[in-house]
């Protein structure tokens, strides 16, 4: 495929962009320097239709094809933000910002979309418009939702939208996808259990919140094992358990539990929330405690549209053979879900090879995946907007 040859030529240049972004990570919506870098590169490519500040700090750019008889537009999205993690890779291009790193590969996603933009701006071998979407705040901020609410789909008349994420422990540059639910809804809870503090040597004179919290943790695991159809997926994880004391001989007045619920089905999502509320309330009461529950719905399920999944997989097959078209769902969350709820499209995974998983201080995006990722982005436009 000719595109692959072009990206072999520009591989080193795109890698340099990626490693620059890796050194200067920014969090959530505070991606001002990253957005400036993106805008600067787009202008270097001769792209002039650029809008900044969409969804607070997102960048949207349009590349016009040689013709536009179709009147159609295809959106390509990459996320720009990093994570509040101290990098431990020791790489020469490691993060220069203490406590922040690109531990999820968004630097790679952004660089690959920039690489595709450079090629598409040079060739314009398509009929219609390519809309480049550089999104802030995927890591917990809901930047995808903010861009959609800011009119992304309607203002740029996007007909279809596609995105990509790297996949550790999968062969470098290979693609994986599935129709339907690919990534989970990501909800979170904050529970405060209140009792009566006291001396550890006289537990009968107190109401032990630690005991109640321990039983709540165990009870919550029954949601997956005893309430949800075993064919369907659900994860309930208590990630923080913290009391209001750090003493060896004080029973705490309050204990806080924080965690997440992940589901791939709206009915299961509703069931899991209701069972969590019931179990926490009644378990705490059984141990003479009171429970306050703050349950927040997060990113919805990332659902690939059937026909667009076929399009995405067929293009991936042109780039690298043997696409995994029925990869298992992943229980991580992704706010590209908001874009897929607004327009038909698909989200595809690209192999990152062996190494640390995402959100780990030793993670690094594999630059060897760049030519395949750029090729997929570019070929999606040329295939979905064929030139006359």
C-alpha positions in Angstrom: 0.0 0.0 0.0 1.5 3.4 -1.0 0.6 5.0 2.3 2.8 2.6 4.2 5.8 3.6 2.1 5.1 7.3 2.9 4.9 6.7 6.6 8.1 4.6 6.5 9.7 7.8 5.2 8.3 10.1 7.9 8.6 7.5 10.7 11.6 9.2 12.4 9.9 12.6 12.1 6.7 11.5 13.7 8.6 9.6 16.4 10.4 12.9 17.3 7.0 14.6 17.7 5.8 11.8 19.9 8.9 11.9 22.1 8.7 15.7 22.4 5.1 15.4 23.6 6.1 12.6 26.0 8.6 14.9 27.7 6.0 17.6 28.4 2.8 15.9 29.7 -0.3 17.9 30.7 -3.4 16.8 32.6 -7.1 16.8 31.7 -8.1 20.2 30.2 -4.8 21.9 31.0 -3.3 20.8 27.7 -2.5 24.3 26.4 1.1 23.6 25.3 0.1 20.3 23.7 -2.7 22.0 21.8 -0.3 24.8 20.7 2.1 22.1 19.4 -0.7 20.4 17.5 -1.9 23.7 16.0 1.7 24.6 15.0 2.2 21.3 13.2 -1.1 21.5 11.4 -0.2 25.0 10.1 3.2 23.7 9.0 1.3 21.1 6.9 -0.6 23.9 5.2 -3.9 23.3 7.0 -5.6 26.7 7.7 -9.1 25.7 8.8 -8.2 25.2 12.5 -10.4 26.0 15.5 -9.1 25.9 19.1 -10.9 25.9 22.4 -13.5 23.3 21.5 -14.5 21.4 24.7 -12.3 24.0 26.5 -8.9 23.1 25.0 -9.6 20.8 22.1 -8.4 21.4 18.6 -10.5 20.8 15.5 -9.0 21.1 12.0 -10.5 20.4 8.5 -8.7 19.1 5.5 -10.6 19.5 2.2 -10.3 16.8 -0.3 -9.5 17.5 -4.0 -13.2 17.4 -4.5 -16.3 17.6 -2.3 -19.1 16.3 -4.5 -20.1 13.9 -1.7 -20.6 16.6 0.9 -19.6 14.1 3.5 -17.1 14.4 6.4 -15.2 11.8 8.3 -13.9 12.6 11.8 -10.6 11.2 13.2 -10.0 11.6 16.9 -6.9 11.4 19.1 -6.6 12.3 22.8 -3.9 14.6 24.2 -3.8 14.4 28.0 -1.5 12.5 30.3 -1.8 11.1 33.9 -0.7 12.2 37.4 2.0 9.4 37.6 5.7 9.7 38.3 7.5 8.2 35.4 10.0 5.4 36.2 11.2 4.4 32.7 14.6 6.3 32.8 14.3 6.9 29.1 16.3 9.8 27.6 13.0 11.4 26.6 11.2 10.7 29.9 8.8 13.2 31.4 10.4 16.4 32.5 7.4 17.3 34.6 7.4 15.9 38.1 4.4 13.8 38.9 3.0 13.7 35.4 3.6 11.2 32.5 2.1 9.9 29.3 1.3 6.6 30.8 -1.5 5.7 28.5 0.0 6.4 25.1 -2.0 9.6 24.2 1.3 11.1 23.0 1.4 8.3 20.5 -2.2 8.7 19.4 -1.7 12.5 18.9 1.5 11.9 16.9 -0.1 9.3 14.7 -3.0 11.6 13.9 -0.6 14.4 13.1 1.3 12.0 10.8 -1.9 11.1 9.0 -2.8 14.8 8.8 0.5 15.6 7.2 0.0 13.0 4.5 -3.7 13.9 3.9 -2.8 17.6 3.5 -0.1 16.6 0.9 -2.3 14.3 -1.1 -5.9 15.3 -0.5 -6.8 12.1 -2.4 -10.4 12.0 -1.2 -13.8 13.5 -2.0 -15.2 15.4 1.0 -13.8 16.6 4.3 -11.5 15.1 6.9 -12.2 16.5 10.4 -9.2 16.1 12.7 -10.2 16.0 16.4 -7.6 16.5 19.1 -9.3 16.0 22.4 -8.4 17.0 26.0 -9.3 15.3 29.2 -9.9 11.7 28.3 -8.4 10.7 31.7 -11.4 11.4 33.9 -12.4 14.8 32.6 -14.9 13.8 30.0 -13.3 15.9 27.3 -15.1 13.9 24.6 -18.4 14.8 26.1 -17.4 18.5 26.4 -16.5 18.6 22.7 -19.8 17.0 21.7 -21.7 19.5 23.9 -19.7 22.3 22.2 -21.2 21.3 18.9 -18.4 19.2 17.5 -20.7 16.9 15.3 -23.1 19.6 14.1 -20.7 22.5 13.6 -18.4 20.4 11.3 -21.3 18.2 9.9 -19.4 15.0 10.8 -21.1 11.9 9.3 -18.8 9.2 10.8 -16.2 9.3 13.5 -13.3 6.9 14.2 -10.6 6.6 17.0 -7.7 4.4 18.0 -6.0 3.2 21.2 -2.8 1.3 21.8 -3.1 -2.2 23.2 -0.2 -3.6 25.3 0.7 -7.3 25.1 -0.6 -7.5 21.5 1.7 -7.7 18.5 3.1 -4.3 17.5 1.0 -2.7 14.8 -1.6 -5.4 14.7 -5.2 -4.4 15.0 -8.1 -5.7 17.1 -11.7 -4.6 17.1 -15.2 -5.9 17.8 -18.8 -4.8 17.0 -20.9 -3.7 19.9 -19.6 -3.0 23.4 -15.8 -2.7 23.3 -15.1 -0.7 26.5 -17.1 -0.5 29.7 -19.2 2.1 31.4 -17.1 3.6 34.2 -19.0 4.6 37.3 -17.6 5.5 40.7 -18.7 5.6 44.3 -17.8 7.3 47.5 -19.1 5.7 50.7 -18.8 7.1 54.2 -19.7 4.8 57.1 -20.4 6.5 60.4 -20.5 4.9 63.8 -19.1 5.7 67.2 -15.4 6.0 67.8 -13.8 4.7 71.0 -11.0 2.9 72.7 -9.8 -0.2 71.0 -9.6 -2.0 74.3 -13.4 -1.3 74.9 -15.1 -2.1 71.6 -18.4 -2.8 73.4 -18.5 0.9 74.2 -18.1 1.9 70.5 -19.7 1.2 67.2 -16.9 -0.3 65.1 -16.9 1.3 61.6 -13.9 -0.8 60.5 -15.9 -4.0 61.1 -18.8 -2.6 59.1 -16.5 -1.5 56.3 -14.9 -4.9 56.1 -18.2 -6.6 55.7 -19.3 -4.0 53.1 -16.2 -4.8 51.0 -17.0 -8.5 51.1 -20.7 -8.0 50.4 -20.1 -5.9 47.3 -18.4 -8.8 45.7 -21.7 -10.7 45.7 -23.0 -8.3 43.0 -20.8 -10.1 40.4 -21.1 -13.6 41.9 -24.8 -13.7 42.9 -26.8 -10.8 41.3 -25.6 -10.5 37.7 -26.1 -13.1 34.9 -22.7 -14.9 34.8 -22.7 -14.5 31.0 -22.6 -10.7 31.4 -19.6 -8.8 32.8 -19.4 -6.5 35.8 -16.5 -5.4 38.0 -17.0 -3.9 41.4 -13.7 -2.7 43.0 -13.2 -1.0 46.3 -9.9 0.9 45.7 -9.6 3.0 48.9 -10.5 2.2 52.5 -9.5 5.0 54.9 -10.5 5.8 58.4 -10.3 9.1 60.3 -7.6 7.8 62.6 -4.1 6.4 62.2 -3.7 5.0 65.6 -3.1 1.5 67.0 -5.7 1.9 69.8 -8.5 4.1 68.5 -11.6 2.8 66.8 -12.5 5.3 64.1 -15.7 7.4 64.0 -15.9 7.2 60.2 -14.5 5.1 57.4 -14.5 6.1 53.7 -14.5 3.6 50.9 -14.0 4.7 47.3 -14.1 2.6 44.1 -15.5 1.9 40.7 -18.2 -0.2 39.0 -17.6 -1.3 35.4 -20.3 -2.7 33.1 -21.0 -3.4 29.4 -24.8 -3.3 29.5 -27.2 -0.6 30.7 -29.5 -3.0 32.5 -26.5 -4.5 34.4 -25.4 -1.0 35.1 -28.7 -0.1 36.8 -28.8 -3.4 38.7 -25.2 -2.9 40.0 -25.9 0.5 41.3 -29.1 -0.5 43.0 -27.5 -3.6 44.6 -24.5 -1.5 45.8 -26.9 1.0 47.5 -28.9 -1.8 49.1 -25.9 -3.8 50.3 -24.0 -0.8 51.7 -27.0 0.6 53.5 -28.2 -2.7 55.1 -24.8 -4.1 55.8 -23.8 -0.9 57.7 -27.1 -1.0 59.6 -26.5 -4.6 60.6 -23.4 -3.4 62.4 -25.2 -0.4 63.9 -23.6 2.1 61.5 -25.0 4.6 59.1 -23.9 4.9 55.5 -23.9 7.8 53.1 -23.4 6.8 49.4 -22.4 9.2 46.6 -22.7 7.2 43.3 -21.6 9.0 40.1 -22.3 7.7 36.6 -19.2 8.2 34.5 -18.4 7.4 30.9 -21.0 5.3 29.1 -20.2 2.0 27.4 -18.1 2.4 24.2 -20.3 0.8 21.6 -18.9 0.2 18.1 -21.5 0.5 15.3 -21.8 -2.7 13.3 -21.3 -1.5 9.8 -18.6 1.0 10.7 -16.8 -1.7 12.6 -16.6 -3.7 9.3 -15.3 -0.6 7.5 -12.6 -0.1 10.2 -11.6 -3.7 10.2 -11.4 -3.9 6.4 -9.2 -0.9 6.3 -7.0 -2.4 9.0 -6.7 -5.5 7.0 -5.3 -3.5 4.1 -2.6 -2.1 6.4 -1.6 -5.2 8.4 -3.2 -8.7 7.7 -4.9 -10.9 10.3 -7.1 -8.3 12.1 -8.7 -9.7 15.3 -12.3 -8.9 14.5 -13.8 -10.3 17.7 -11.4 -9.2 20.4 -12.9 -9.6 24.0 -14.4 -6.5 25.6 -12.1 -4.5 27.9 -13.4 -3.3 31.3 -11.5 0.0 31.1 -13.6 3.1 30.2 -13.2 5.5 27.3 -14.9 8.8 26.7 -14.8 8.3 22.9 -18.2 6.7 23.8 -19.8 10.1 23.8 -18.7 10.6 20.2 -20.0 7.2 19.2 -23.3 8.0 20.9 -23.5 11.1 18.7 -22.5 9.6 15.3 -21.9 6.2 13.7 -18.3 5.1 14.0 -15.9 2.6 15.5 -12.9 2.5 17.9 -10.0 0.2 17.1 -7.1 -1.1 19.1 -3.5 -1.2 17.8 -0.9 -3.5 19.3 1.8 -1.9 21.5 3.9 -5.1 21.9 5.4 -6.4 25.1 6.1 -4.2 28.1 4.3 -2.4 30.9 0.5 -2.0 30.7 -1.1 1.4 30.5 -1.3 3.6 33.7 1.9 2.1 34.9 5.1 4.2 35.7 7.1 2.0 33.4 4.8 2.2 30.4 5.9 3.7 27.1 4.2 3.9 23.7 5.9 1.8 21.1 7.1 3.9 18.2 7.2 0.9 15.9 3.4 1.1 15.8 3.4 4.5 14.2 3.5 3.6 10.5 0.5 1.2 10.9 -1.5 3.7 13.0 -0.9 6.6 10.6 -1.8 4.4 7.6 -5.1 3.3 9.2 -6.1 6.9 10.0 -5.3 8.0 6.4 -6.8 5.0 4.7 -10.0 5.4 6.7 -10.5 8.8 5.0 -9.6 7.7 1.5 -11.8 4.6 1.8 -14.8 6.2 3.3 -14.5 9.3 1.0 -13.4 7.7 -2.2 -12.1 10.2 -4.8 -14.0 10.4 -8.1 
